[in-house]
């Protein structure tokens, strides 16, 4: 899949994690339902994106050891979901791999009547969202 730079606001987002193996297991599980796969791994980081993505991985985790801390209140990363089922599976997989529930799957009327999302915290404290924007 060729990259169209007009489709993104950011080139990529990286989150620091304390334990790369633990974090990779978490992200492998919860990103799979959204259609994102592990694109590469090296000694200190793992990159994720759509299968066949050819440019810089749009999302990465980077081992930061004890210095890894989730960003402050209000910060989160929202992943695009292809369906309500994918949002549900993201949430279940995240909780199954040590994530913390920050909001179960459902419509968020306060955002928009078609905003279907779930929220979790990963084992390092990063707040994550899977979201589907319905018409």
N, CA, C and O atoms as a printed pandas DataFrame, in Angstrom:
     atom_number atom_name residue_name chain_id  residue_number  x_coord  y_coord  z_coord
0              1         N          UNK        A               1    0.846   -1.169    0.000
1              2        CA          UNK        A               1    0.000    0.000    0.000
2              3         C          UNK        A               1    0.894    1.234    0.000
3              4         O          UNK        A               1    1.611    1.460    0.975
4              5         N          UNK        A               2    0.875    2.032   -1.050
5              6        CA          UNK        A               2    1.683    3.241   -1.064
6              7         C          UNK        A               2    1.143    4.261   -0.077
7              8         O          UNK        A               2   -0.049    4.291    0.227
8              9         N          UNK        A               3    2.021    5.072    0.400
9             10        CA          UNK        A               3    1.640    6.094    1.379
10            11         C          UNK        A               3    1.204    7.359    0.660
11            12         O          UNK        A               3    1.888    7.838   -0.244
12            13         N          UNK        A               4    0.067    7.894    1.066
13            14        CA          UNK        A               4   -0.408    9.185    0.578
14            15         C          UNK        A               4   -0.279   10.156    1.734
15            16         O          UNK        A               4   -1.081   10.119    2.667
16            17         N          UNK        A               5    0.721   11.027    1.687
17            18        CA          UNK        A               5    1.007   11.935    2.802
18            19         C          UNK        A               5   -0.182   12.830    3.131
19            20         O          UNK        A               5   -0.279   13.327    4.253
20            21         N          UNK        A               6   -1.082   13.045    2.188
21            22        CA          UNK        A               6   -2.244   13.889    2.456
22            23         C          UNK        A               6   -3.238   13.209    3.390
23            24         O          UNK        A               6   -4.138   13.869    3.909
24            25         N          UNK        A               7   -3.098   11.907    3.616
25            26        CA          UNK        A               7   -4.051   11.163    4.440
26            27         C          UNK        A               7   -3.721   11.241    5.925
27            28         O          UNK        A               7   -4.502   10.754    6.742
28            29         N          UNK        A               8   -2.602   11.832    6.302
29            30        CA          UNK        A               8   -2.170   11.842    7.695
30            31         C          UNK        A               8   -1.852   13.259    8.169
31            32         O          UNK        A               8   -1.380   14.100    7.404
32            33         N          UNK        A               9   -2.120   13.495    9.440
33            34        CA          UNK        A               9   -1.692   14.739   10.063
34            35         C          UNK        A               9   -0.270   14.570   10.581
35            36         O          UNK        A               9    0.545   15.489   10.495
36            37         N          UNK        A              10    0.022   13.388   11.118
37            38        CA          UNK        A              10    1.348   13.082   11.654
38            39         C          UNK        A              10    2.027   12.048   10.772
39            40         O          UNK        A              10    1.367   11.231   10.131
40            41         N          UNK        A              11    3.334   12.093   10.747
41            42        CA          UNK        A              11    4.086   11.054   10.056
42            43         C          UNK        A              11    4.036    9.761   10.849
43            44         O          UNK        A              11    3.803    8.691   10.289
44            45         N          UNK        A              12    4.259    9.861   12.173
45            46        CA          UNK        A              12    4.173    8.691   13.039
46            47         C          UNK        A              12    4.076    9.132   14.497
47            48         O          UNK        A              12    4.406   10.265   14.845
48            49         N          UNK        A              13    3.620    8.214   15.331
49            50        CA          UNK        A              13    3.522    8.429   16.768
50            51         C          UNK        A              13    4.270    7.290   17.447
51            52         O          UNK        A              13    4.083    6.128   17.089
52            53         N          UNK        A              14    5.114    7.610   18.420
53            54        CA          UNK        A              14    5.843    6.598   19.184
54            55         C          UNK        A              14    5.544    6.777   20.666
55            56         O          UNK        A              14    5.492    7.901   21.166
56            57         N          UNK        A              15    5.348    5.667   21.361
57            58        CA          UNK        A              15    5.119    5.687   22.803
58            59         C          UNK        A              15    6.241    4.935   23.500
59            60         O          UNK        A              15    6.631    3.853   23.061
60            61         N          UNK        A              16    6.758    5.496   24.573
61            62        CA          UNK        A              16    7.766    4.819   25.378
62            63         C          UNK        A              16    7.124    3.754   26.249
63            64         O          UNK        A              16    6.072    3.983   26.846
64            65         N          UNK        A              17    7.757    2.587   26.324
65            66        CA          UNK        A              17    7.254    1.475   27.136
66            67         C          UNK        A              17    8.369    0.969   28.043
67            68         O          UNK        A              17    9.551    1.074   27.715
68            69         N          UNK        A              18    7.977    0.421   29.185
69            70        CA          UNK        A              18    8.971   -0.075   30.132
70            71         C          UNK        A              18    9.571   -1.400   29.680
71            72         O          UNK        A              18   10.783   -1.596   29.765
72            73         N          UNK        A              19    8.725   -2.309   29.199
73            74        CA          UNK        A              19    9.157   -3.650   28.812
74            75         C          UNK        A              19    8.669   -3.912   27.386
75            76         O          UNK        A              19    7.468   -4.057   27.161
76            77         N          UNK        A              20    9.583   -3.974   26.435
77            78        CA          UNK        A              20    9.223   -4.096   25.026
78            79         C          UNK        A              20    8.481   -5.392   24.730
79            80         O          UNK        A              20    7.503   -5.378   23.981
80            81         N          UNK        A              21    8.920   -6.512   25.298
81            82        CA          UNK        A              21    8.245   -7.785   25.026
82            83         C          UNK        A              21    6.803   -7.763   25.516
83            84         O          UNK        A              21    5.894   -8.177   24.797
84            85         N          UNK        A              22    6.591   -7.281   26.737
85            86        CA          UNK        A              22    5.236   -7.196   27.299
86            87         C          UNK        A              22    4.374   -6.261   26.453
87            88         O          UNK        A              22    3.233   -6.588   26.126
88            89         N          UNK        A              23    4.915   -5.111   26.104
89            90        CA          UNK        A              23    4.156   -4.139   25.322
90            91         C          UNK        A              23    3.844   -4.673   23.925
91            92         O          UNK        A              23    2.740   -4.466   23.421
92            93         N          UNK        A              24    4.799   -5.357   23.293
93            94        CA          UNK        A              24    4.554   -5.912   21.962
94            95         C          UNK        A              24    3.447   -6.963   22.009
95            96         O          UNK        A              24    2.612   -7.019   21.106
96            97         N          UNK        A              25    3.429   -7.779   23.030
97            98        CA          UNK        A              25    2.359   -8.776   23.182
98            99         C          UNK        A              25    1.005   -8.076   23.320
99           100         O          UNK        A              25    0.020   -8.500   22.715
100          101         N          UNK        A              26    0.956   -7.007   24.114
101          102        CA          UNK        A              26   -0.274   -6.227   24.298
102          103         C          UNK        A              26   -0.727   -5.627   22.968
103          104         O          UNK        A              26   -1.881   -5.801   22.575
104          105         N          UNK        A              27    0.170   -4.919   22.268
105          106        CA          UNK        A              27   -0.212   -4.238   21.032
106          107         C          UNK        A              27   -0.474   -5.211   19.891
107          108         O          UNK        A              27   -1.347   -4.951   19.063
108          109         N          UNK        A              28    0.250   -6.322   19.819
109          110        CA          UNK        A              28   -0.062   -7.340   18.808
110          111         C          UNK        A              28   -1.521   -7.765   18.940
111          112         O          UNK        A              28   -2.233   -7.880   17.942
112          113         N          UNK        A              29   -1.959   -7.997   20.173
113          114        CA          UNK        A              29   -3.313   -8.503   20.431
114          115         C          UNK        A              29   -4.383   -7.447   20.182
115          116         O          UNK        A              29   -5.378   -7.734   19.518
116          117         N          UNK        A              30   -4.204   -6.241   20.696
117          118        CA          UNK        A              30   -5.308   -5.271   20.608
118          119         C          UNK        A              30   -5.348   -4.515   19.286
119          120         O          UNK        A              30   -6.399   -3.983   18.927
120          121         N          UNK        A              31   -4.236   -4.448   18.545
121          122        CA          UNK        A              31   -4.272   -3.772   17.251
122          123         C          UNK        A              31   -4.733   -4.693   16.117
123          124         O          UNK        A              31   -5.210   -4.209   15.091
124          125         N          UNK        A              32   -4.596   -6.008   16.287
125          126        CA          UNK        A              32   -5.002   -6.950   15.239
126          127         C          UNK        A              32   -6.463   -6.792   14.831
127          128         O          UNK        A              32   -6.752   -6.798   13.634
128          129         N          UNK        A              33   -7.409   -6.651   15.783
129          130        CA          UNK        A              33   -8.803   -6.489   15.363
130          131         C          UNK        A              33   -9.057   -5.226   14.539
131          132         O          UNK        A              33  -10.050   -5.148   13.816
132          133         N          UNK        A              34   -8.173   -4.247   14.643
133          134        CA          UNK        A              34   -8.316   -2.998   13.904
134          135         C          UNK        A              34   -7.664   -3.070   12.530
135          136         O          UNK        A              34   -7.767   -2.130   11.741
136          137         N          UNK        A              35   -6.987   -4.195   12.238
137          138        CA          UNK        A              35   -6.337   -4.371   10.945
138          139         C          UNK        A              35   -4.902   -3.889   10.905
139          140         O          UNK        A              35   -4.329   -3.738    9.826
140          141         N          UNK        A              36   -4.304   -3.643   12.085
141          142        CA          UNK        A              36   -2.917   -3.208   12.140
142          143         C          UNK        A              36   -2.038   -4.384   12.552
143          144         O          UNK        A              36   -2.394   -5.153   13.444
144          145         N          UNK        A              37   -0.900   -4.515   11.901
145          146        CA          UNK        A              37    0.016   -5.630   12.154
146          147         C          UNK        A              37    1.393   -5.097   12.522
147          148         O          UNK        A              37    1.710   -3.927   12.304
148          149         N          UNK        A              38    2.193   -5.979   13.080
149          150        CA          UNK        A              38    3.587   -5.648   13.372
150          151         C          UNK        A              38    4.314   -5.585   12.033
151          152         O          UNK        A              38    4.356   -6.567   11.292
152          153         N          UNK        A              39    4.886   -4.424   11.731
153          154        CA          UNK        A              39    5.609   -4.249   10.477
154          155         C          UNK        A              39    7.080   -4.577   10.618
155          156         O          UNK        A              39    7.705   -5.061    9.674
156          157         N          UNK        A              40    7.636   -4.316   11.787
157          158        CA          UNK        A              40    9.048   -4.598   12.038
158          159         C          UNK        A              40    9.308   -4.584   13.535
159          160         O          UNK        A              40    8.504   -4.090   14.326
160          161         N          UNK        A              41   10.449   -5.138   13.894
161          162        CA          UNK        A              41   10.933   -5.086   15.269
162          163         C          UNK        A              41   12.445   -5.004   15.227
163          164         O          UNK        A              41   13.091   -5.649   14.400
164          165         N          UNK        A              42   13.007   -4.206   16.125
165          166        CA          UNK        A              42   14.447   -4.209   16.318
166          167         C          UNK        A              42   14.713   -4.319   17.818
167          168         O          UNK        A              42   13.788   -4.580   18.587
168          169         N          UNK        A              43   15.932   -4.129   18.235
169          170        CA          UNK        A              43   16.304   -4.348   19.636
170          171         C          UNK        A              43   15.565   -3.435   20.613
171          172         O          UNK        A              43   15.383   -3.801   21.774
172          173         N          UNK        A              44   15.139   -2.257   20.166
173          174        CA          UNK        A              44   14.509   -1.336   21.118
174          175         C          UNK        A              44   13.136   -0.821   20.724
175          176         O          UNK        A              44   12.571    0.011   21.435
176          177         N          UNK        A              45   12.575   -1.297   19.597
177          178        CA          UNK        A              45   11.261   -0.787   19.205
178          179         C          UNK        A              45   10.522   -1.756   18.285
179          180         O          UNK        A              45   11.112   -2.663   17.698
180          181         N          UNK        A              46    9.213   -1.533   18.179
181          182        CA          UNK        A              46    8.335   -2.310   17.305
182          183         C          UNK        A              46    7.430   -1.323   16.583
183          184         O          UNK        A              46    6.879   -0.411   17.199
184          185         N          UNK        A              47    7.278   -1.508   15.268
185          186        CA          UNK        A              47    6.418   -0.632   14.468
186          187         C          UNK        A              47    5.177   -1.349   13.987
187          188         O          UNK        A              47    5.217   -2.535   13.660
188          189         N          UNK        A              48    4.058   -0.615   13.945
189          190        CA          UNK        A              48    2.767   -1.167   13.538
190          191         C          UNK        A              48    2.127   -0.300   12.461
191          192         O          UNK        A              48    2.373    0.903   12.380
192          193         N          UNK        A              49    1.304   -0.935   11.642
193          194        CA          UNK        A              49    0.527   -0.236   10.623
194          195         C          UNK        A              49   -0.268   -1.238    9.827
195          196         O          UNK        A              49   -0.293   -2.421   10.166
196          197         N          UNK        A              50   -0.925   -0.781    8.762
197          198        CA          UNK        A              50   -1.666   -1.704    7.904
198          199         C          UNK        A              50   -0.704   -2.668    7.207
199          200         O          UNK        A              50    0.415   -2.290    6.862
200          201         N          UNK        A              51   -1.136   -3.894    7.005
201          202        CA          UNK        A              51   -0.289   -4.882    6.326
202          203         C          UNK        A              51    0.133   -4.336    4.962
203          204         O          UNK        A              51   -0.686   -3.794    4.220
204          205         N          UNK        A              52    1.404   -4.484    4.644
205          206        CA          UNK        A              52    1.937   -4.022    3.372
206          207         C          UNK        A              52    2.346   -2.558    3.357
207          208         O          UNK        A              52    2.790   -2.059    2.322
208          209         N          UNK        A              53    2.208   -1.859    4.474
209          210        CA          UNK        A              53    2.572   -0.448    4.538
210          211         C          UNK        A              53    4.064   -0.306    4.273
211          212         O          UNK        A              53    4.865   -1.033    4.859
212          213         N          UNK        A              54    4.447    0.619    3.400
213          214        CA          UNK        A              54    5.825    0.691    2.918
214          215         C          UNK        A              54    6.659    1.830    3.487
215          216         O          UNK        A              54    7.864    1.875    3.242
216          217         N          UNK        A              55    6.074    2.732    4.222
217          218        CA          UNK        A              55    6.828    3.881    4.737
218          219         C          UNK        A              55    7.079    3.701    6.227
219          220         O          UNK        A              55    6.892    2.611    6.768
220          221         N          UNK        A              56    7.506    4.784    6.891
221          222        CA          UNK        A              56    7.692    4.780    8.341
222          223         C          UNK        A              56    6.420    4.244    8.988
223          224         O          UNK        A              56    5.318    4.666    8.637
224          225         N          UNK        A              57    6.568    3.319    9.929
225          226        CA          UNK        A              57    5.397    2.775   10.620
226          227         C          UNK        A              57    4.629    3.917   11.274
227          228         O          UNK        A              57    5.233    4.727   11.977
228          229         N          UNK        A              58    3.315    4.010   11.065
229          230        CA          UNK        A              58    2.561    5.116   11.642
230          231         C          UNK        A              58    2.492    5.089   13.168
231          232         O          UNK        A              58    2.271    6.122   13.799
232          233         N          UNK        A              59    2.682    3.897   13.768
233          234        CA          UNK        A              59    2.645    3.774   15.219
234          235         C          UNK        A              59    3.781    2.875   15.662
235          236         O          UNK        A              59    4.015    1.827   15.060
236          237         N          UNK        A              60    4.497    3.275   16.721
237          238        CA          UNK        A              60    5.602    2.462   17.224
238          239         C          UNK        A              60    5.640    2.528   18.745
239          240         O          UNK        A              60    5.184    3.492   19.360
240          241         N          UNK        A              61    6.190    1.489   19.321
241          242        CA          UNK        A              61    6.499    1.471   20.747
242          243         C          UNK        A              61    8.013    1.389   20.865
243          244         O          UNK        A              61    8.665    0.673   20.106
244          245         N          UNK        A              62    8.567    2.125   21.821
245          246        CA          UNK        A              62   10.012    2.220   21.976
246          247         C          UNK        A              62   10.349    1.932   23.434
247          248         O          UNK        A              62    9.790    2.548   24.341
248          249         N          UNK        A              63   11.271    0.987   23.653
249          250        CA          UNK        A              63   11.641    0.637   25.017
250          251         C          UNK        A              63   12.358    1.813   25.668
251          252         O          UNK        A              63   13.372    2.300   25.167
252          253         N          UNK        A              64   11.804    2.259   26.802
253          254        CA          UNK        A              64   12.374    3.392   27.530
254          255         C          UNK        A              64   12.740    2.995   28.955
255          256         O          UNK        A              64   13.202    3.837   29.724
256          257         N          UNK        A              65   12.544    1.727   29.325
257          258        CA          UNK        A              65   12.876    1.266   30.660
258          259         C          UNK        A              65   12.042    1.956   31.721
259          260         O          UNK        A              65   10.884    2.305   31.489
260          261         N          UNK        A              66   12.635    2.149   32.878
261          262        CA          UNK        A              66   11.923    2.735   34.014
262          263         C          UNK        A              66   11.470    4.170   33.746
263          264         O          UNK        A              66   10.617    4.682   34.471
264          265         N          UNK        A              67   12.014    4.825   32.734
265          266        CA          UNK        A              67   11.609    6.190   32.398
266          267         C          UNK        A              67   10.286    6.253   31.642
267          268         O          UNK        A              67    9.736    7.336   31.448
268          269         N          UNK        A              68    9.772    5.101   31.214
269          270        CA          UNK        A              68    8.503    5.079   30.464
270          271         C          UNK        A              68    7.354    5.451   31.393
271          272         O          UNK        A              68    7.161    4.836   32.441
272          273         N          UNK        A              69    6.604    6.455   30.995
273          274        CA          UNK        A              69    5.434    6.896   31.749
274          275         C          UNK        A              69    4.392    7.377   30.756
275          276         O          UNK        A              69    4.716    8.030   29.765
276          277         N          UNK        A              70    3.139    7.048   31.033
277          278        CA          UNK        A              70    2.069    7.543   30.195
278          279         C          UNK        A              70    1.989    9.061   30.272
279          280         O          UNK        A              70    2.240    9.628   31.335
280          281         N          UNK        A              71    1.646    9.736   29.175
281          282        CA          UNK        A              71    1.489   11.179   29.200
282          283         C          UNK        A              71    0.383   11.607   30.170
283          284         O          UNK        A              71   -0.403   10.778   30.629
284          285         N          UNK        A              72    0.331   12.865   30.466
285          286        CA          UNK        A              72   -0.620   13.394   31.433
286          287         C          UNK        A              72   -2.065   13.341   30.992
287          288         O          UNK        A              72   -2.394   12.925   29.881
288          289         N          UNK        A              73   -2.908   13.774   31.895
289          290        CA          UNK        A              73   -4.362   13.768   31.715
290          291         C          UNK        A              73   -4.751   14.440   30.394
291          292         O          UNK        A              73   -4.206   15.479   30.022
292          293         N          UNK        A              74   -5.687   13.833   29.714
293          294        CA          UNK        A              74   -6.202   14.399   28.475
294          295         C          UNK        A              74   -5.545   13.854   27.219
295          296         O          UNK        A              74   -6.140   13.911   26.144
296          297         N          UNK        A              75   -4.326   13.326   27.330
297          298        CA          UNK        A              75   -3.648   12.788   26.157
298          299         C          UNK        A              75   -4.122   11.366   25.891
299          300         O          UNK        A              75   -4.240   10.566   26.818
300          301         N          UNK        A              76   -4.394   11.049   24.631
301          302        CA          UNK        A              76   -4.637    9.666   24.247
302          303         C          UNK        A              76   -4.375    9.506   22.762
303          304         O          UNK        A              76   -4.324   10.483   22.014
304          305         N          UNK        A              77   -4.210    8.265   22.349
305          306        CA          UNK        A              77   -4.032    7.930   20.950
306          307         C          UNK        A              77   -5.290    7.195   20.506
307          308         O          UNK        A              77   -5.688    6.209   21.126
308          309         N          UNK        A              78   -5.915    7.671   19.436
309          310        CA          UNK        A              78   -7.136    7.049   18.913
310          311         C          UNK        A              78   -6.815    6.325   17.608
311          312         O          UNK        A              78   -6.288    6.917   16.666
312          313         N          UNK        A              79   -7.141    5.036   17.572
313          314        CA          UNK        A              79   -6.934    4.213   16.382
314          315         C          UNK        A              79   -8.246    4.082   15.621
315          316         O          UNK        A              79   -9.296    3.874   16.230
316          317         N          UNK        A              80   -8.199    4.199   14.309
317          318        CA          UNK        A              80   -9.367    4.036   13.464
318          319         C          UNK        A              80   -9.772    2.563   13.457
319          320         O          UNK        A              80   -8.936    1.677   13.282
320          321         N          UNK        A              81  -11.061    2.319   13.648
321          322        CA          UNK        A              81  -11.600    0.956   13.618
322          323         C          UNK        A              81  -12.499    0.794   12.390
323          324         O          UNK        A              81  -13.216    1.724   12.021
324          325         N          UNK        A              82  -12.464   -0.383   11.758
325          326        CA          UNK        A              82  -13.300   -0.593   10.573
326          327         C          UNK        A              82  -14.747   -0.955   10.884
327          328         O          UNK        A              82  -15.592   -0.902    9.990
328          329         N          UNK        A              83  -15.059   -1.324   12.135
329          330        CA          UNK        A              83  -16.417   -1.760   12.471
330          331         C          UNK        A              83  -16.624   -1.696   13.977
331          332         O          UNK        A              83  -15.671   -1.557   14.743
332          333         N          UNK        A              84  -17.889   -1.800   14.390
333          334        CA          UNK        A              84  -18.178   -1.883   15.821
334          335         C          UNK        A              84  -17.561   -3.141   16.417
335          336         O          UNK        A              84  -17.035   -3.118   17.530
336          337         N          UNK        A              85  -17.628   -4.240   15.669
337          338        CA          UNK        A              85  -17.042   -5.491   16.159
338          339         C          UNK        A              85  -15.549   -5.312   16.427
339          340         O          UNK        A              85  -15.036   -5.843   17.412
340          341         N          UNK        A              86  -14.848   -4.576   15.570
341          342        CA          UNK        A              86  -13.418   -4.347   15.766
342          343         C          UNK        A              86  -13.167   -3.530   17.033
343          344         O          UNK        A              86  -12.212   -3.803   17.761
344          345         N          UNK        A              87  -14.010   -2.532   17.306
345          346        CA          UNK        A              87  -13.888   -1.747   18.537
346          347         C          UNK        A              87  -14.068   -2.666   19.741
347          348         O          UNK        A              87  -13.306   -2.600   20.705
348          349         N          UNK        A              88  -15.090   -3.528   19.671
349          350        CA          UNK        A              88  -15.364   -4.472   20.769
350          351         C          UNK        A              88  -14.187   -5.420   20.983
351          352         O          UNK        A              88  -13.784   -5.668   22.120
352          353         N          UNK        A              89  -13.638   -5.948   19.894
353          354        CA          UNK        A              89  -12.528   -6.903   19.988
354          355         C          UNK        A              89  -11.247   -6.226   20.481
355          356         O          UNK        A              89  -10.488   -6.824   21.245
356          357         N          UNK        A              90  -10.999   -4.983   20.051
357          358        CA          UNK        A              90   -9.868   -4.199   20.552
358          359         C          UNK        A              90   -9.947   -4.102   22.071
359          360         O          UNK        A              90   -8.967   -4.377   22.763
360          361         N          UNK        A              91  -11.093   -3.718   22.583
361          362        CA          UNK        A              91  -11.295   -3.531   24.013
362          363         C          UNK        A              91  -11.075   -4.844   24.763
363          364         O          UNK        A              91  -10.356   -4.878   25.762
364          365         N          UNK        A              92  -11.690   -5.919   24.285
365          366        CA          UNK        A              92  -11.546   -7.231   24.940
366          367         C          UNK        A              92  -10.101   -7.706   24.917
367          368         O          UNK        A              92   -9.603   -8.213   25.922
368          369         N          UNK        A              93   -9.420   -7.549   23.783
369          370        CA          UNK        A              93   -8.026   -7.998   23.682
370          371         C          UNK        A              93   -7.131   -7.189   24.608
371          372         O          UNK        A              93   -6.236   -7.742   25.248
372          373         N          UNK        A              94   -7.366   -5.891   24.682
373          374        CA          UNK        A              94   -6.553   -5.041   25.557
374          375         C          UNK        A              94   -6.724   -5.455   27.016
375          376         O          UNK        A              94   -5.740   -5.572   27.745
376          377         N          UNK        A              95   -7.960   -5.678   27.444
377          378        CA          UNK        A              95   -8.195   -6.094   28.827
378          379         C          UNK        A              95   -7.595   -7.467   29.091
379          380         O          UNK        A              95   -7.092   -7.728   30.184
380          381         N          UNK        A              96   -7.644   -8.342   28.097
381          382        CA          UNK        A              96   -7.079   -9.680   28.236
382          383         C          UNK        A              96   -5.565   -9.704   28.334
383          384         O          UNK        A              96   -4.987  -10.695   28.783
384          385         N          UNK        A              97   -4.915   -8.622   27.918
385          386        CA          UNK        A              97   -3.447   -8.536   27.959
386          387         C          UNK        A              97   -2.959   -7.535   29.002
387          388         O          UNK        A              97   -1.842   -7.027   28.899
388          389         N          UNK        A              98   -3.787   -7.250   30.006
389          390        CA          UNK        A              98   -3.345   -6.401   31.101
390          391         C          UNK        A              98   -3.736   -4.953   31.010
391          392         O          UNK        A              98   -3.326   -4.153   31.851
392          393         N          UNK        A              99   -4.526   -4.586   30.004
393          394        CA          UNK        A              99   -5.006   -3.214   29.900
394          395         C          UNK        A              99   -6.059   -2.923   30.959
395          396         O          UNK        A              99   -6.638   -3.839   31.543
396          397         N          UNK        A             100   -6.300   -1.643   31.200
397          398        CA          UNK        A             100   -7.284   -1.196   32.181
398          399         C          UNK        A             100   -8.436   -0.517   31.445
399          400         O          UNK        A             100   -8.217    0.325   30.574
400          401         N          UNK        A             101   -9.655   -0.887   31.797
401          402        CA          UNK        A             101  -10.844   -0.312   31.174
402          403         C          UNK        A             101  -10.965    1.168   31.516
403          404         O          UNK        A             101  -10.953    1.551   32.686
404          405         N          UNK        A             102  -11.080    1.994   30.477
405          406        CA          UNK        A             102  -11.286    3.433   30.655
406          407         C          UNK        A             102  -12.607    3.868   30.018
407          408         O          UNK        A             102  -12.906    5.061   29.960
408          409         N          UNK        A             103  -13.395    2.908   29.543
409          410        CA          UNK        A             103  -14.679    3.197   28.908
410          411         C          UNK        A             103  -15.027    2.088   27.941
411          412         O          UNK        A             103  -14.364    1.938   26.914
412          413         N          UNK        A             104  -16.067    1.294   28.246
413          414        CA          UNK        A             104  -16.404    0.153   27.409
414          415         C          UNK        A             104  -16.920    0.576   26.031
415          416         O          UNK        A             104  -17.274    1.738   25.834
416          417         N          UNK        A             105  -16.964   -0.351   25.087
417          418        CA          UNK        A             105  -17.465   -0.029   23.752
418          419         C          UNK        A             105  -18.888    0.518   23.812
419          420         O          UNK        A             105  -19.734    0.021   24.556
420          421         N          UNK        A             106  -19.127    1.540   23.017
421          422        CA          UNK        A             106  -20.465    2.105   22.931
422          423         C          UNK        A             106  -20.466    3.430   22.209
423          424         O          UNK        A             106  -19.417    4.001   21.909
424          425         N          UNK        A             107  -21.672    3.910   21.935
425          426        CA          UNK        A             107  -21.854    5.223   21.308
426          427         C          UNK        A             107  -21.519    6.306   22.332
427          428         O          UNK        A             107  -21.906    6.218   23.497
428          429         N          UNK        A             108  -20.806    7.313   21.884
429          430        CA          UNK        A             108  -20.481    8.463   22.727
430          431         C          UNK        A             108  -21.278    9.658   22.198
431          432         O          UNK        A             108  -20.769   10.463   21.418
432          433         N          UNK        A             109  -22.530    9.757   22.634
433          434        CA          UNK        A             109  -23.433   10.828   22.189
434          435         C          UNK        A             109  -22.848   12.205   22.440
435          436         O          UNK        A             109  -23.093   13.135   21.671
436          437         N          UNK        A             110  -22.066   12.347   23.529
437          438        CA          UNK        A             110  -21.493   13.653   23.838
438          439         C          UNK        A             110  -20.481   14.103   22.784
439          440         O          UNK        A             110  -20.186   15.294   22.686
440          441         N          UNK        A             111  -19.942   13.165   21.990
441          442        CA          UNK        A             111  -19.043   13.518   20.890
442          443         C          UNK        A             111  -19.843   13.696   19.607
443          444         O          UNK        A             111  -19.746   14.717   18.926
444          445         N          UNK        A             112  -20.650   12.656   19.293
445          446        CA          UNK        A             112  -21.415   12.643   18.048
446          447         C          UNK        A             112  -22.321   11.407   18.085
447          448         O          UNK        A             112  -21.917   10.384   18.637
448          449         N          UNK        A             113  -23.517   11.467   17.523
449          450        CA          UNK        A             113  -24.413   10.299   17.552
450          451         C          UNK        A             113  -23.849    9.061   16.844
451          452         O          UNK        A             113  -24.309    7.949   17.104
452          453         N          UNK        A             114  -22.873    9.231   15.963
453          454        CA          UNK        A             114  -22.275    8.102   15.260
454          455         C          UNK        A             114  -20.884    7.749   15.742
455          456         O          UNK        A             114  -20.145    7.067   15.032
456          457         N          UNK        A             115  -20.503    8.199   16.943
457          458        CA          UNK        A             115  -19.154    7.991   17.475
458          459         C          UNK        A             115  -19.171    6.744   18.348
459          460         O          UNK        A             115  -19.588    6.798   19.505
460          461         N          UNK        A             116  -18.716    5.611   17.791
461          462        CA          UNK        A             116  -18.673    4.340   18.520
462          463         C          UNK        A             116  -17.224    4.090   18.912
463          464         O          UNK        A             116  -16.355    4.000   18.045
464          465         N          UNK        A             117  -16.956    3.975   20.217
465          466        CA          UNK        A             117  -15.566    3.897   20.672
466          467         C          UNK        A             117  -15.445    3.115   21.971
467          468         O          UNK        A             117  -16.429    2.856   22.664
468          469         N          UNK        A             118  -14.207    2.749   22.278
469          470        CA          UNK        A             118  -13.848    2.204   23.588
470          471         C          UNK        A             118  -12.500    2.781   23.975
471          472         O          UNK        A             118  -11.708    3.185   23.123
472          473         N          UNK        A             119  -12.254    2.811   25.286
473          474        CA          UNK        A             119  -11.028    3.395   25.824
474          475         C          UNK        A             119  -10.375    2.426   26.800
475          476         O          UNK        A             119  -11.057    1.774   27.590
476          477         N          UNK        A             120   -9.045    2.335   26.739
477          478        CA          UNK        A             120   -8.277    1.504   27.670
478          479         C          UNK        A             120   -6.978    2.224   28.012
479          480         O          UNK        A             120   -6.585    3.178   27.341
480          481         N          UNK        A             121   -6.320    1.751   29.066
481          482        CA          UNK        A             121   -4.938    2.139   29.351
482          483         C          UNK        A             121   -4.080    0.908   29.155
483          484         O          UNK        A             121   -4.433   -0.184   29.600
484          485         N          UNK        A             122   -2.948    1.089   28.486
485          486        CA          UNK        A             122   -2.032   -0.030   28.305
486          487         C          UNK        A             122   -1.255   -0.261   29.601
487          488         O          UNK        A             122   -1.376    0.539   30.529
488          489         N          UNK        A             123   -0.461   -1.331   29.693
489          490        CA          UNK        A             123    0.276   -1.605   30.929
490          491         C          UNK        A             123    1.251   -0.497   31.365
491          492         O          UNK        A             123    1.687   -0.477   32.516
492          493         N          UNK        A             124    1.592    0.419   30.451
493          494        CA          UNK        A             124    2.478    1.533   30.794
494          495         C          UNK        A             124    1.716    2.813   31.107
495          496         O          UNK        A             124    2.332    3.842   31.382
496          497         N          UNK        A             125    0.395    2.767   31.072
497          498        CA          UNK        A             125   -0.406    3.925   31.433
498          499         C          UNK        A             125   -0.846    4.814   30.287
499          500         O          UNK        A             125   -1.473    5.845   30.527
500          501         N          UNK        A             126   -0.538    4.451   29.039
501          502        CA          UNK        A             126   -0.977    5.249   27.894
502          503         C          UNK        A             126   -2.465    5.016   27.662
503          504         O          UNK        A             126   -2.928    3.875   27.682
504          505         N          UNK        A             127   -3.210    6.088   27.442
505          506        CA          UNK        A             127   -4.641    5.974   27.199
506          507         C          UNK        A             127   -4.855    5.800   25.694
507          508         O          UNK        A             127   -4.398    6.606   24.883
508          509         N          UNK        A             128   -5.567    4.721   25.347
509          510        CA          UNK        A             128   -5.801    4.355   23.963
510          511         C          UNK        A             128   -7.297    4.310   23.680
511          512         O          UNK        A             128   -8.106    4.039   24.567
512          513         N          UNK        A             129   -7.642    4.581   22.433
513          514        CA          UNK        A             129   -9.024    4.533   21.997
514          515         C          UNK        A             129   -9.096    3.815   20.661
515          516         O          UNK        A             129   -8.196    3.948   19.831
516          517         N          UNK        A             130  -10.160    3.056   20.450
517          518        CA          UNK        A             130  -10.508    2.554   19.132
518          519         C          UNK        A             130  -11.835    3.209   18.781
519          520         O          UNK        A             130  -12.769    3.179   19.583
520          521         N          UNK        A             131  -11.933    3.801   17.591
521          522        CA          UNK        A             131  -13.126    4.568   17.238
522          523         C          UNK        A             131  -13.582    4.301   15.813
523          524         O          UNK        A             131  -12.785    4.179   14.882
524          525         N          UNK        A             132  -14.896    4.217   15.687
525          526        CA          UNK        A             132  -15.568    4.112   14.394
526          527         C          UNK        A             132  -16.476    5.320   14.263
527          528         O          UNK        A             132  -17.300    5.573   15.142
528          529         N          UNK        A             133  -16.336    6.071   13.174
529          530        CA          UNK        A             133  -17.215    7.208   12.908
530          531         C          UNK        A             133  -18.290    6.745   11.948
531          532         O          UNK        A             133  -18.026    6.540   10.763
532          533         N          UNK        A             134  -19.505    6.579   12.456
533          534        CA          UNK        A             134  -20.626    6.139   11.617
534          535         C          UNK        A             134  -21.386    7.349   11.102
535          536         O          UNK        A             134  -21.341    8.427   11.695
536          537         N          UNK        A             135  -22.077    7.159   10.004
537          538        CA          UNK        A             135  -22.868    8.258    9.427
538          539         C          UNK        A             135  -24.022    8.616   10.321
539          540         O          UNK        A             135  -24.796    9.517    9.999
